[in-house]
Amino acid sequence: MIIKKLKSFFKKSPNFKFVGTKSIISKGKFFFPNRISIGDYCYIGPEAYWYGYGNISIGDGTIIGPQSTIWSANHNYQSQTLVPYDEEIIEKPITIGSACWIGFGVKLCPGINIGDGVVVAMGSVVTKSIPSYSIVGGNPAKIIGQRKNIHEFKQLLKEKKYYLEFKNG
């Protein structure tokens, strides 16, 4: 029992490009973690399944729920030499702004940008970029609302007043 706990404690975590102060990253599957940057005060829920080949960047104070899928590259399905795609991998970076809330089971497709303060409803599939302070949901995700009091929200963001400080464990 003690040896099992020690192995778990010393288990090597993914070698991310950057992880900010007081961020918590639960166990998940991270391909090319050296191309993934995570800001301060972020939380990444368990069972994340991310492919960072094309680069993934997450702003400060963003919360991503369990079972997220983020894919930052795609096959060349427009190939003129092979079908359904050739051996080329096309990098399509993903950027997620600060103070976003990405719900349970959300899937982010290659090449999208999510602005600051965006809320993405659980189970959504985001196929296009989302402007700041939007609330989106569905498959494909569509704008279903806006944050209220955007001016006040921007001020809190500027002052880096993140509501939650997560405690590890």
Secondary structure, 3 states (H helix, E strand, C coil): CHHHHHHHHHCCCCCCCEECCCCEECCEEEECHHHEEECCCCEECCCEEEECCCCEEECCCCEECCCCEEECEEECCCCCCCCCCCCCEEECCEEECCCCEECCCCEECCCCEECCCCEECCCCEECCCECCCEEEEECCEEEEEECCCHHHHHHHHHCCCCCCCCCCC
